[in-house]
Amino acid sequence: MADIGVVIIGSGLAGYTLAREFRKLDKQTPLTILSRDHAGFYSKPMLSNALASNKTPSTLVMKNAEKMAAELNASVRAEVQVERIDTAAKSITLKGGEVISYRDVVLALGADTVRIAIGGNGADAVLSVNDLDDYARFAQRLEGVKTVAILGAGLIGCEFANDLLHRGIRSTVIDLADRPLARLLPAEASTFLRHKLEAAGVQFCFNVAVHKVEKAATGFDVELTDNSRLQADLVLSAIGLRPRTELADAAGIAVNRGVIVNRHLATSAAHVHALGDCAEVAGHVLPYVMPLMQQARALGATLAGTPTPVVYPAMPVMVKTPACPTVVCPPEPHAVGAWQVTTTADGCDARFIGADASVLGFALLGAATAQKQTLVAQVAGWLV
Ligand SMILES: Cc1cc2nc3c(=O)[nH]c(=O)nc-3n(C[C@H](O)[C@H](O)[C@H](O)COP(=O)(O)OP(=O)(O)OC[C@H]3O[C@@H](n4cnc5c(N)ncnc54)[C@H](O)[C@@H]3O)c2cc1C
């Protein structure tokens, strides 16, 4: 068993951003990154606008594992699955039995896509895209496709629907909610987005779920819970993410929706930390890039010897729907206030105003996105 210092499990944006932040401050401590995938560096958000930007699965990879290892002065091990963490022995067991000891270990495990039970002989062919390998399968299946049924009208579903238009592929987006991005936008803003996407060629079916997916002569016959049917050459599921907590749970580390960590990104076990999509940080699960960047900065400093709490300033999310440029900075879940919305023909400006008249969150669509910097400067962060 070799003592290898800091071990990061996961080579996604969270794992690699942390590695970079740590190396800025500590060039000596041995650093190991373990990943069950290829461990190449890529930007996951680009998966849902790869068609518009003419990217392929291979050109999406910016640096392979070897380049990352050299850049970070780290050991990067691809295709290794961590099966167990022993927090008392401070060791990790890989599939195959190899044991690695750590000074500190960081869980950067990401999240799994939520799969709902769907009937029919085509259910197994429903795809989801949550990493580069998924995207490669999806891209391969797009050959000859003219129509796609997308389950979920959230951020990822809407982005794929818009991106597919760049290939001349029309989508029908299906959601149990009554409007797109229902969890992020006020109703008027959802309506604005819906109309722009419809004008560009996207169709929506709201207040329904998919009941069955049956193979048809070409493609699939999709049966909805209101008994209506539609034909699609491909079915894509984008209905949400569930933080990967199993490894932590099995090690006796406290988990809730995500792996529970405090503002120092420390779990309930000494020398075990978590960040990114798998983590629930001070009560918040925020599966976006800006939060993980803030987390990586703080944890990099902590691991390099300067305990540093994470700070969340206003963190707007850019929704990659070029048919309707959208930026959203949601208010905190229990914030008290009300949306004030101004809609014109070319934009929608929605501000969540608190009791003291301060702006607690916003959503800007179309021409109103020009207000982004002004509002970012006004919104107080979630963790300050
Ligand atoms: C299509 C799409 C578009 C998106 N667009 C945006 C956007 O526009 N803006 C935005 O802010 N966010 C966006 N997001 C979210 C953002 O991409 C994620 O928040 C972020 O990439 C998560 O990074 P992560 O490192 O936490 O997880 P991941 O990238 O999922 O990395 C997890 C890593 O853990 C490894 N792993 C897991 N379990 C094990 C194990 N047992 N052993 C070894 N390795 C393991 C995996 O191999 C992987 O390397 C998007 C997400 C998707 C899917």
The ligand as a Gaussian input file, in Angstrom:
#p B3LYP/6-31G(d) Opt

LIG

0 1
 C      -25.936000      17.870000     -21.211000
 C      -25.567000      18.724000     -20.044000
 C      -25.486000      20.101000     -20.186000
 C      -25.165000      20.906000     -19.105000
 N      -25.092000      22.257000     -19.282000
 C      -24.754000      23.050000     -18.240000
 C      -24.634000      24.461000     -18.394000
 O      -24.866000      24.999000     -19.478000
 N      -24.247000      25.219000     -17.333000
 C      -23.981000      24.648000     -16.112000
 O      -23.632000      25.371000     -15.181000
 N      -24.098000      23.302000     -15.933000
 C      -24.455000      22.508000     -16.954000
 N      -24.547000      21.147000     -16.775000
 C      -24.173000      20.579000     -15.460000
 C      -22.637000      20.474000     -15.329000
 O      -22.110000      19.966000     -16.514000
 C      -22.315000      19.566000     -14.139000
 O      -22.744000      20.262000     -12.976000
 C      -20.830000      19.239000     -13.989000
 O      -20.246000      18.876000     -15.210000
 C      -20.656000      18.124000     -12.950000
 O      -19.318000      17.790000     -12.816000
 P      -18.865000      16.676000     -11.773000
 O      -17.382000      16.599000     -11.916000
 O      -19.458000      16.942000     -10.440000
 O      -19.530000      15.309000     -12.277000
 P      -19.192000      14.400000     -13.538000
 O      -18.737000      15.193000     -14.688000
 O      -20.354000      13.499000     -13.722000
 O      -17.939000      13.524000     -13.077000
 C      -18.059000      12.427000     -12.217000
 C      -16.795000      11.621000     -12.302000
 O      -16.819000      10.613000     -11.290000
 C      -16.347000       9.387000     -11.831000
 N      -16.861000       8.299000     -10.987000
 C      -18.115000       8.152000     -10.506000
 N      -18.187000       7.072000      -9.707000
 C      -16.949000       6.538000      -9.670000
 C      -16.373000       5.396000      -9.011000
 N      -17.092000       4.606000      -8.206000
 N      -15.060000       5.131000      -9.221000
 C      -14.321000       5.932000     -10.024000
 N      -14.798000       7.031000     -10.650000
 C      -16.092000       7.314000     -10.481000
 C      -16.863000       9.410000     -13.262000
 O      -16.138000       8.544000     -14.076000
 C      -16.613000      10.875000     -13.624000
 O      -15.270000      11.048000     -14.034000
 C      -24.896000      20.308000     -17.838000
 C      -24.996000      18.921000     -17.682000
 C      -25.327000      18.129000     -18.772000
 C      -25.440000      16.622000     -18.600000

